Amino acid sequence: MKIGPVGTVPLLLLGAIGGAAAQASAHPLDVIRRRMQMQSMNSGSSPTKENVSSKKYSNMFTGLHHVATTEGVHVLFNGLGPACFEKIPSTAIGYFIYAFLKVQLKISSV
């Protein structure tokens, strides 16, 4: 099936590439977000002065810096494979459906 100036396969490939790039660029932030959530769960229900001062990551930037310097940059990309396994197909299909509906509804890009 040909949709617009390109076919189905190129649209799916473009969506897959976009999904992989988005996941790879956002994954380090996701790792730090999860670590910050886990540290707040492990610190107890009431934030006392000792718990607040012993926090490992106070914000995203200090978390990125701390992990990169102490554990290595590669740790920020642990789990990227399974995350891409979920993200790439869904983004590819979403991009294809978007392009297909644009053609069917005769909507032009601005």
Secondary structure, DSSP 8 states (H G I E B T S, - for coil): -EETTEEHHHHHHHHHHHHHHHHHHHHHHHHHHHHHHHHHHHT-SS--HHHHHT-S-SSHHHHHHHHHHHT-GGGGGTTHHHHHHHHHHHHHHHHHHHHHHHHHTT----
